[in-house]
Each structure stands twice: as C-alpha cells, then as structure tokens.
Amino acid sequence: MPDLDTPTGHDDAGRPNEGAWWHRAAFPALAVLLMAATSAPYLVAAVSTQEGETFTGLVFNATDTNQYLAWIRDGSQLQVLFFNRFTPEPHPALLLKPFFLVLGWLSALTGLAPVAVYHLARLIMCLAIVWGIDRFTRTTLARPLPRLAATAVACFSGGLGMPLQRLGVSFPERLIEQPIDFWVPEIFVFQTAYLFPHLLFALLLMLLIIERFHQGLVSGTSRPIAAAAGLAVLLALVHPFDLVVVHTTIGALTLLALWWRRRHWRFALTALVVVAAPSSGVVGLNAMVLNSHEAFATMLSSSQTTPSFSQVALGLGAGPVLLALVLIPLGQVWLSQRRPPENLQSRRARKKLAKGAGAHRRSKRPLDRPEWPDWIVPAVMLATIVLLVTLPVFALRRRFLMGIGIPVAILLIRGIHSLAQRWFQRSLRLRRVAWAGVAVLMALLLLPGSVLRPLHDLEHELGPPHRRAAYYHTEGQRAVFEWLQVNASGDDVVLSDWRTSNTLPAYTDVRVYAGHWNHTVDYRRRIGRLRHVLQTGRGAHELVRDNRIALVVVLRAQDRGRRLQTIFGGLPGAEVVFRHEEAVVIRVAPGEAKE
C-alpha cells in the first residue's frame, strides 16, 4: 500500500500512487466546500424574506458593504476614479479602487446588479484563496496530505469567543470586553470569504508577495522578486494596511537570509528595496492625493479601535494553545536541520568547504551550506503580526491581524506531521489513525467558531425588527430608490435618517448628508446637529442651507413621531415631490450655502 504522504505520482515499485488522484481532486473540492459553506447563510436569509420585502444580499455589516456597492456603481458608469457619496461637500473624483473598478466594469458588461457582482467576486475569491494558501504552504510542507490539512485548518478554523458565549461563559469586563472574533471577522479566512471578497483578494496578495519574495531569496533569481514588487503595488491600491505586515515580514526574511547564509547580501537588500519602495511610494502618493480634499481625508483616519492581548488570545481560540504544543518538535526539527552533513565532519571536508567558500566569493555561485528551516516563513509572518499588534506605536493594530490564522495552521500541521513521522515511522496504519484522531480534535476545537458566526449574524443582525431595514428593503424603499435614480442628479444632497442615508448611495447616484461614520466629514457633529433639530424644531433652515440639501427622504417606519417630515416639510418653499404609503420625498430650497 503506497504512502499517501508521498508527493510523487508513483510508489517505489513504479505503480501509480493513490495520492496522485486524490490530491488533484482534494483542493478543488475544498474550494467548492468553502464556497458552499459561506453561501449557505445568504440562502437561509433569502428564504426568510417576508411578504413585501426584498432581500438585499447582505447579512452582516451593511454599513461598510453599502460603501463597496456604491463604488461598484461608480465603476459600472465607466469611471476610473470614484466619489465619496457619503458626505455632502462638493469634490472631484479622486479615489482609485482597482478591485471595485473591475467589479463595476463587470456589472456594466453583464448587466448584473452590484450586489450580484459582489457575490460573484466572493465565490471566485474562494477558489483563489484555497489555491493561494496551498501555494503558500509549499514553503513549509512539501507533501500533499499535510498541505491539505493545513489548508483546511486555515480555511475553516474559527475562534473560541462565540462558542464560549453560547455555552453561557461570561467575560469579565476588566479583563476583556468582547473576544475579537465578534468584531474583526477578517482575521479568519472563513469569515473573510463569507463577508468581504476584497479583503480575501488582499489576503491572497499578501501570501503571494511573501511566497514570491522567499522564492527569490532562496533561488537568487530576479523574476520572483519582480512579481512580488508588482503584487505589492497592487496591494497598495487594494488594501494598503496589509503592506505593513508584508514589508515587515520580507524585511525580517532578508535579515534572516543575511545572517543564516551570509551570501548575496547585495541581491537580498536590492530585492527588499525593489519590493518595498514602489509600493510604499504608491501608498504615500495616494495618501497625499486623498489629503488634498476633506471629503477623502476622513477615510485615512479609519478605525482607532485597538484590541487587547486577552481579546486577541481568546478570539483566536485554540490556535495558539495547539501551537504551543508543537513548539518542542519544531525545535527538534530545527536543530536536526542545522547539524552539518556527515561528510563535512572530517578535517579534509572542512578544508574543501573553505576552498569552496573562496571560489564562491569569486564566482558568486551559491555556497553549499545547510538550508534554513522549512517552517521559517510562516513563523516569521506570525511573529511579525504578533509584534505589530503588541507594539503600542500603531493605532490601527486590529488591521494587522488579517490572515493570522494561516501561519498558525501551517505551523500546527508542521509540528503534528513531524511528531507523526517520529512516533509512527514504521507503521503506516498507526500514522493514519493518528491523522484521523488529530482531524477530529481540530474539528471539535476549530469549527464551532466558524459555524456560529453565520448563526450569530442571522440571529442578531437579521432577527430584530429595527435592524431588518438594513438587510430587507420594503416596497417603499425600492420606490424611493427608483424615483431618485430617475429624478435626482448626482450633485443633489439628500437628508434622511442615518440608516436610510447609508443605503442611498449603494442604489442611487445621490450624495447624502451623513451616511457613514468613517466616510462622512464630521459625522458625529452632523448627526448631533440633526438630532438637535429634530428635538427642538429649530435650525432646520440653517442645516439645509449650510449643507446644500436639495431633497429630504422620509421613511415613515424610521421617522418616529413624523418629526422629520413635519419639520422639513414645513420649511418655506418645501414641497412633496413623491408620495408613497411608506415614504415621501420632499424638495427643499437650500438657498445660499454658508461659507
């Protein structure tokens, strides 16, 4: 019986290896399983649509996803640069988003709605990320079965925060407010594939850049370095936060290469500059352009929420615990790899090695020395992320956690594989039993966090009636969208309640008074001013004048006490231009804007 761990297509007797066919089918099957598992919650939400409602295609974080849909709308109009439609200030189009630009072009070419193209990209990126993780694991694991196990763990693992909450475990407020798997889903591949295709694409670029850079360092060739440089520039435009992790990781790999091999130092440093400099320049240029106008400068601030160590540790779940259990065998493998070969122990062999070193300095040919550990790449990536999250100098530490589960999964399987080889070297049957036991253990520890994430969203996001408006549009909302798309211009500023204001740019071309907490200039001040007007009934004319508001959209389900309709509909010159049993649209006279 051939060993299923064997990477070749034939066994020692020349017969076809069973590992060949299952390896070719396993990774596509894993990708299809990821697509199906991450799409199931959307199907459940679609089936749960009530009479008079239309499912939006969203199940979590509609606030940010509506921004992505607005960018796809801009791209579908064949615009290369995007506007910020979530703030009322007049501004030119300056925002470049290649991922959503391509999706917008695809929407224009196929006629599909932006949300349909968004989900199509999500499914495609599920296929791509499984391929990317498999490619990245090749830096550590050469054999198919361990690679498949590492890819599966990376794709389907989740944290312990949600499972513990389901079991009734309470979290002390002084120690931890909430595990990070509740509010930073992008740290897990499964949750990213379930929600955010552009972050999945950014994670794929991260893995490919590090893998290509490592390949260039090992082989001493420039083609992988050039590929890494191009991918880094693309990542700078897609999700520049991840470049901090990438640059730090490849910088650490460069230092390790210089220390470990002490050769080709010029090539290693040149490779680092070639990859890091252009992408850093793109980030700097983009920041300078966005800072040139206040409508875009607010995007650079992003979220200042930083996780604590306890939040990260509990949110990651069983990964760090299991990783600690395999550090000892990893250390043993490292020490065994650092021992020089037997033929280098003699005095004659050492002289020959010294002579070869002199020839190497003259010819710049690679020197025959023991290679560095095969697990060094994921170990460096994991150490980099932990360091960046721990250092207090970064205000955006949660951004650096994306994809941390991938190096954890690779190191975990690497350690288990080394243990299986040492303990069950002579028995293939015991090795299979060990792998099966490990698979069951990992499923029990890692899968509940991924399974409970969609269940949590279906219960807490789509369940409460006051939240359903963000995920299920009523007939009145759809009627307002259609009327605005036909009768309003792209320069019109619309005032509405905050939830409706967040939705309008995703389905129409208008700008809104206050639609997104991070993309609206002075969002809190604007919301506070609107609340003051609704509470006191004073200052409505000044608010309309100062912000050049042309239309007021009132959804009766969101306008408690009809304060919005009464106050702004009573302004001089105001008139109702669209009426529906669930909504009205009022045109107001903004007058001269206040400078």
ABEGO torsion letter per residue (X at the ends): XBBAABABABBAAGBBBAAAAAAAAAAAAAAAAAAAAAAAAAAAAAAABBBGBBBAGBABGAAAAAAAAAAAAAAAAGBABBBBAABABBBBBABBBAAAAAAAAAAAAAGBBAAAAAAAAAAAAAAAAAAAAAAAAAAABABAAAAAAAAAAAAABBBAAAAAAAAGBBBBAAABABBAAAABAAABAAAAAAABAAAAAAAAAAAAAAAAAAAAAAAGBAAAAAAAAAAAAAAAAABAAAAAAAAAAAAAAAAAAAAAAGBGAAAAAAAAAAAAAAAAAAAAAAAAAAAABAAAAAAAAEBABBBBAAAAAAAAEAAAAAAAAAAAAAAAAAAAAABBBAAAABAAAAAAAAAAAAAAAAAGBBBBBBBBBAAAAAAAAAAAAAAAAABAABAAAAAAABGAAAAAAAAAAAAAAAAAAAAAAABAAAAAAAAAAAAAAAAAAAAAAAAAAAAAAAAAAAABAAAAAAABBBAAAAAAAAAAAAABBAABBBBBBAAAAAAAAAABABBBABABAAABBGAAAAAAAAAAAAAAGBGAAAAAAAAGBABBBBBAAABBGGAAAAAAAABBGBBBABBBAABBBBBBBAEBBBX
